[in-house]
Amino acid sequence: MIELTEAEQDTKYAQLAASAIWQGPNVPACVLISAYVEDYGTLTNELYHEILKDDLRNWGWSFKEVTGSWKGEQEQSFLVILSSDIHEQTLQIERLLQLAHVFDQDAILVLDRYRNATLAFPTGEADQLIGKFRPVPEAYAKAQEGWTYDPQFEQYYAIL
């Protein structure tokens, strides 16, 4: 058996995250987060989106940009790949909750590797398991208050 260096493992993990983030037996846990606030207007939301992107880069996280809807409002979001280490995941989620607070977000959506979807709140309110994150047809997704669209795979997702 060939053993990979830590750098090679990180590269392989990032490739997996980019190519098969949504489904499959070995997908990593991840978080959906946005900087969008309906009352801020387009220019401010675009600026905050870029600031959040810079923050994610500065933390060294792998992420991809997606489009979604939260409470019926379309927004640009980030899907942030979490570490495979459960202790590190906990710390990453805490950091992402801090960012959610900074950007005045109601919650972040935490997806475990089985795609159980949990709302985590920056206010410290108890987490809420809300269902399974699954691929769905566009029409079904857009009939929901919350959905995600991954342009890389041209696929919509919703909580079932």
VOGU-3710 file (C-alpha; in Angstrom, 3 decimals, decimal comma):
1> mielteaeqd> 0,000/0,000/0,000  1,264/3,480/-0,908  1,332/5,958/1,945  0,733/9,623/1,226  2,562/12,492/2,867  0,479/14,956/4,865  0,685/17,475/1,993  -0,470/14,808/-0,491  -3,344/13,876/1,833  -4,378/17,538/2,046
11> tkyaqlaasa> -4,279/17,825/-1,755  -6,315/14,642/-2,175  -8,838/15,907/0,393  -9,162/19,255/-1,435  -9,655/17,463/-4,764  -12,351/15,287/-3,227  -14,016/18,366/-1,807  -14,037/20,127/-5,172  -15,186/17,175/-7,251  -17,638/15,273/-5,064
21> iwqgpnvpac> -18,678/17,682/-2,370  -22,360/16,888/-2,347  -22,664/13,135/-2,413  -20,762/9,906/-2,209  -19,300/7,651/0,465  -16,292/9,798/1,377  -17,496/13,381/1,196  -16,280/15,734/3,912  -18,478/17,603/6,340  -19,063/21,224/5,351
31> vlisayvedy> -20,849/24,452/6,245  -22,938/26,834/4,158  -22,419/30,460/5,165  -23,325/33,789/3,619  -22,727/37,482/4,279  -25,991/38,515/2,598  -28,518/40,582/4,563  -31,708/41,596/2,755  -31,792/45,129/4,216  -28,226/46,005/3,141
41> gtltnelyhe> -28,774/46,373/-0,601  -26,855/44,955/-3,551  -23,600/46,932/-3,306  -23,133/46,342/0,411  -23,974/42,645/0,055  -21,458/42,265/-2,791  -18,796/43,991/-0,699  -19,530/41,836/2,371  -19,457/38,710/0,169  -15,928/39,622/-0,948
51> ilkddlrnwg> -14,842/40,395/2,617  -16,167/37,027/3,802  -14,352/35,338/0,903  -11,115/37,023/2,005  -11,714/35,920/5,606  -12,201/32,306/4,500  -9,012/32,460/2,419  -7,089/34,001/5,326  -8,180/31,109/7,565  -6,828/28,764/4,884
61> wsfkevtgsw> -10,114/26,948/4,308  -11,171/25,209/1,110  -14,502/26,519/-0,118  -16,625/27,008/-3,190  -19,137/29,673/-4,100  -22,747/28,632/-4,525  -26,072/30,374/-4,999  -28,891/29,800/-2,582  -32,021/31,003/-0,958  -32,666/31,563/2,738
71> kgeqeqsflv> -36,160/32,456/3,905  -37,125/33,053/0,268  -34,304/35,531/-0,474  -31,735/34,552/-3,117  -28,112/35,098/-2,073  -24,528/34,176/-2,834  -23,016/31,801/-0,297  -19,947/29,731/0,438  -19,724/26,035/1,027  -16,765/25,623/3,397
81> ilssdiheqt> -15,047/22,246/3,620  -14,415/21,084/7,178  -11,512/19,047/8,468  -11,882/15,282/8,710  -10,767/15,564/12,369  -13,858/15,926/14,582  -12,062/18,145/17,149  -10,851/20,466/14,380  -14,381/20,487/12,888  -15,751/21,746/16,197
91> lqierllqla> -13,216/24,576/16,252  -13,928/25,438/12,607  -17,673/25,579/13,242  -17,050/27,890/16,213  -14,958/30,181/13,973  -17,638/30,139/11,276  -20,276/31,019/13,873  -18,117/33,994/14,871  -18,035/35,087/11,211  -21,798/34,589/10,980
101> hvfdqdailv> -22,185/36,920/13,959  -19,886/39,531/12,383  -21,915/39,423/9,153  -25,260/39,561/11,020  -26,403/36,106/9,906  -29,293/34,216/11,478  -27,510/30,854/11,225  -25,092/28,655/9,330  -26,046/25,308/7,826  -23,799/22,455/8,960
111> ldryrnatla> -23,784/19,336/6,771  -22,213/16,201/8,163  -20,675/13,623/5,839  -24,074/11,855/5,617  -25,678/15,183/4,658  -27,704/15,570/7,817  -28,462/19,289/7,875  -28,256/21,227/11,132  -28,825/24,928/11,698  -26,238/26,367/14,093
121> fptgeadqli> -26,861/29,815/15,511  -24,306/32,521/16,357  -26,528/33,592/19,266  -25,764/30,395/21,159  -29,299/29,090/20,652  -29,487/25,268/20,519  -28,648/23,683/17,162  -31,603/22,389/15,119  -31,426/19,244/13,001  -33,719/20,104/10,079
131> gkfrpvpeay> -33,423/17,146/7,698  -31,258/15,747/4,900  -29,518/17,864/2,264  -30,415/16,222/-1,061  -30,239/16,891/-4,818  -33,626/17,940/-6,186  -35,081/19,263/-9,460  -34,865/23,041/-9,960  -38,641/23,526/-9,783  -38,831/21,692/-6,470
141> akaqegwtyd> -35,885/23,638/-5,029  -37,261/27,025/-6,010  -40,617/26,209/-4,435  -38,829/25,976/-1,064  -37,780/28,856/1,213  -34,269/27,426/1,343  -32,236/25,855/-1,457  -28,703/25,746/-2,853  -27,459/25,686/-6,438  -23,996/24,399/-7,313
151> pqfeqyyail> -23,063/25,886/-10,715  -20,093/23,523/-11,090  -22,417/20,510/-11,260  -25,546/22,428/-12,357  -27,448/20,851/-9,476  -30,020/22,160/-7,007  -30,265/20,948/-3,402  -32,864/21,297/-0,687  -33,569/19,962/2,786  -35,893/16,956/2,783
//
